[in-house]
Amino acid sequence: MADTEATRKGALDAAHLAAAIQSGLSGAGLPALSAGVQRLMAAYRSGDVPATPVMAARADAAAYAAYRMPATAAATALALSQTHLSLPGWVPATLLDFGAGTGGAAWAAASILPSIRAMTLLEQSADAIRLGTAILAASPVAPLPSARWQQWRLTATAPGSAEANALGADLPAADLATAAYVLGELTPALQTSLVTLAARSAPVVVLVEPGTPAGHRRILAARGQLLAAGYLIAAPCPHQLGCPLDIEGDWCHFAARLPRSALHRQAKGAELAYEDEKFSYVAALRPDVGLPQLPAGRVVRRPQQRKGLVTLDLCAGDGMSRRELVSKSKGEAYRRARKTSWGDRWD
């Protein structure tokens, strides 16, 4: 697959997505939508594992689409674009998405990985499936309108039991398994089960969580589980070693800037025309897929620019974090550094 500008920068057709969400939410009253968004915001900010499904009712699904779907799609698009840069010859044809919500991760996958021809989207909420089906139907990008939705819920099983061994037997194999903003809604035991199931289902796994210390810890746990299962890390880490940012007061996360539609601003009660979605992620692959082409380093903070100098905070290929000062005297390296963004590869 060609290394297009869209793939390099995680381009997402935000305007098309906003229009599709608007179409899917036609008839939803703004007061009810805003109230639902405030409930969801409070639930997410609490950091607690929800006792009931996040989208237990139609109003919750509508609020989620207006409030979280654009951010989920933007963050997942960046994670997938960086994954593809580490796997330039990878041409996935099928996607299995766990906890699909209203289809945000699927929208991102269709944008960044045009080789995907078939999708199976797993979601426990019937209302989310109905709304997600309507939103994806408004997309001109195959295979979103023809995505296969399956109502499915992960349940707890005893390790080593027959139920645990049969977990996921009803699910199709895929080239790529994703789970975006799902782990935080599960107990630790169910988080482990989901990562196990994703690894059983696909040779490439991409997991996205909020860019908070807690989200980072969930990603680190999943990363360790994937490494133990024989997977190789493709992104964001430029190594297979321990995380140098796994220290008190620090964590690895990135940011996806996305435009806010008028509906998004109104439902959220926001004024700015954009927002920065902070997220953590891990992408891993089985060695039979190939070896990831890892960079020398990953930019893990927003680059700081002063006259004639760019400061880059890096996670390096030797498993250490370091700060690199790129001065104007370094010529081409300086010109590249000025164009480098938070989350980019640094060779």
N, C-alpha and C positions, 0 to 999 in steps of 0.2 A: 504494500500500500504506500502511496506517495506520502512524503512528509509535507503535508499542506500547511498553510498558515493557520487554518482552522484547527488542525491537530496540534500544532506547536503551541498555540495559545489557548486552547480549550474553548474555541468560539462556539457560542450557543445562540441560536436564533431567538433572542429574547422577545422580539416583537411578535413573532408567530406564536410563541408560547403564551404570551399575555393575551393575544386575541383568542386562542383556543380556550384558555381558562375563562375569559369573559363570556365566550359562547356557552361553555358548559355550565356556567353559573347564572345564565339568564333566568330571571324570575326570582333570584335570591335577593331579599331585601337588605339594604345596607345596614340598618340598625341591628338586625339579627346577625348579619355577617360580622360586624364589628364586635358584638358581644361574644360571639364564638371565638374570634381571634384573641380577644383579651383572656378568655378562659384557657386557650391553648398556650398563650405566652406565659401565663402564670404557672401552668403545669410543667412546661419545659424548663422554666427558670428555677423551679423548686429542686430539680435534680433527682427527685424521687422516682423509683420504678412505679409506673401507674398500676393501680389495683384493677382497673378496668381498661378495655381497649381505648386508645386515644380517640379513635373515630367511631364511637359507639352509636352515633345518631347521624342523620342526614345533615343537620346543621354543623356538626363537627367536621364532617367530610368537606363541606363547602368552605368552612373557615380554614381548614388545612390547605386546600387548593389555593385559596387567595393569599394566605400568609406564608406557608412553608414550601409549596411546590416550586416556585421560582428559585428559591435559595438552594433547595435540594438539587435541582437540575444544574445550577451553576457550579456548585461545589463538586458534584459528581463528574461534570464535564472536564473540569481541570484535573481531577484525579485520573480520569481515563486518558486524557491527552498525555499526561506525563508517563503513564503506564505504556502507552503506545510508543513513546520515544525510546523507552528501554527495550521494546520488542518490535523493531521496525519491520520485520517480516511477518508479523502476526496478522492473520486475516480471519478473525472470528466470524462465524456465520450464525451462531445461536446464542441467546441470552436467557439466563434464569435469574430473575430478580426476587429476592426475599423481602417481604414486607414492603410491597410496591407502593402503598399509599394510593395516590391518584396518578402515578406514572412518571414522577419527576426523574428518577434514575433512568428509566427507559427512554425518555425524551432525550436525555444527555447522551446515552449510548447510541441512539440513532443519529445524533448530530456529529459525534466524534468518530464513530466506527461505522461508516457507511457499508461495510461488508456484511453487517448483520442483516439477516433475511427473515429470521423468525425469533419470537420472544414469548416466553412463558412468565407471567407476572403473578406472584403469589401474594395474596392479601386476605386477612381475616374478615375485614369489614365489607359487608355486602353494599353498604352505601358508598364506600370509597370506590369499590369496583364499578358501580353504576356511573358515578361521576367521572372516574378515570377513563372509562370506556368512551364517554361522550367527549372528553377533552382530547384524547388521542385520535378520535375519529375526525377531528378538525385539522389534523396535521396532514400536510401534503407529502411527508417523508415516509416512505415505506421503511419498516413494516409496522409502524405505530397503529394505523387504523385496523390492522389485522392481528394485533397482538392477542395472544390467548391468555385470558384471565382465569385464575383458579382460586376459589375460596379455600384457604388453607391456614391452619394455625399450628404453631410449634407447641408440643406438649411435653411435660417433664417425663422422663423415663429413668429407671435405675440403670447406672452404668453396667454394661455387660449383659443386660437382660435381653430377652428375645425381642422385646419392643424396641430397645435401643438399637439392636443390630438391624432391625427392619426399618429404622427411621429413614424416611425419604425414599422408600422403595417405590412409591407411587409417582415420583417426580422424574421428569425427563433429564437425560444427560445434556450438557450444554458446553459450548466453548468458553463461556464467561459466566461466572456467578457474581452477582452484586448484592450488597445489602447497605443501603444508605440511611443513616439515622434510625437504625433499628435496634442495635445492641443495647442502647441506653433505656429501651422500653422493656428489657428482659432481666430476669434474675441472673446472677452469675452462672448458675448451672445451665440455664437456657442459652446464655451467650455462648458457652462452650459447645453446646449441642448444635447451635446454628453454624458456628465456624466449622465444626466437624462435617455437617451436612453440606455446606458450601464446597468444602474440599472434596467430598465424595462426588459431587455433582459436576465439577468442572475443573479443567487443568489450570485455569487462571481465575483468581479470586480477587475482587476489589471491595474493600470495606471502607465506609465513610462514616465519621462521627463528628459531633460538634467540636469545635476547636477550643475546648476548655480543658483544664487539668484532668477532670474526670473522663472526658472523651478521649484524651490522649492515653490515659491508663487503660481504657478498654481496648484501644487500638494496639497498645503494647502487648496486652494479654493475648489478643488474637494473633498478633505477629509471632509471638513465642510459640503459640499452638501450631501455626502453619509451618514454622521452621522445624518443630519437632516432628511434624508429619512428612518431612522431606521436601517441602516447598522451598523455593528460592525467592528472596525479596527482590522485586523489580522497581518499586518506588514507594515512598520518596527516598528511602535510605540508599546511599551509594555503597552499601556494604551489607554483610550478613552478620554483623557483630552486635553487641549490646548498644542501646541508645545512649549517646553521650548527654542528651538532654533529660534523661530520666533522673533528675535530681530535684530536691525540694525547691519549689518556687519557679521551676522552669518546665516547659513542655513544648513539644513539637506541634506546630499548627501552621496553617496557611490561610490565605484570604482570597475569596472570589468576589469581585465587584460586579454587581448586577443592577440594571436600571429598574426602578419601581414604576409600574404602570399606575395610571390614575386610580384604578380599583385597588391596587396594592396599598397605595398611600392612604386612601380613604378608609379601607378596612383596618389598617394598622394604626391610623391616627398619626401618620408620619408626615414630615414636611419635605425632607430631602428627596431629590429625584433619583437617588441611588442608595444602595447599602452595601456594606462589606460583610460577606458571610464568612465567618471564621470556621475552619474545619480541620480535622485530622484524618489521615487515611493511611491505608497500607494496601499494596498490590503485590501479589505473590503468584508464582507459577511452578508447576511441576517440571523437573528437569527434562522430561521427555519432550516438552514443548520447545526447549532450547535454552540457551544461557542468556540472561539479561545483559544488555549493553549498558553498564552503569557508568555514570559520569564520575569525574574526579571529586566532585562535591555537589552539594545541594544548598541553595540559598535559603536559610531558615529564618531570616528576619527581613524586614523591608530595607532595601539598600539605602544608605545615607550618602547624599551627594553634596559636596562642597566644591568650590572652584578648583578645578584641576585634580580632584580626588574623589574616588568612590570607595566606600567602606562596605565590605560584604561579610556577613556572618554566615559561616558555612558549617555544614555537617560533612566531614571529609571521608574519603574512601578508606582511611585507616581506622575508622571508628571513633575519631576524635572530633571535637568542635573547635573551630578556630576563626579568627578574624583576619581577613585579607584586605590590605590597603592597595588599591590599584590607582596609581598616579598617572597623570597625563603623559609622563615620560615613557610609559609602557606602550604607547601607540595603539595598536589594534586591540590589545587586551583592555585598555581604557575605554575605547569606543564600544566594545562589547559590554563592558561593565555598566556603562551609562544606559544601555538598553535592557539590562537584566532586571527582572522583576522578582519579588518575593515568591519562592517556590520553584524557580527555574533551576535547571541544571547549570553547573559551572565546570567547564572543562579547562 
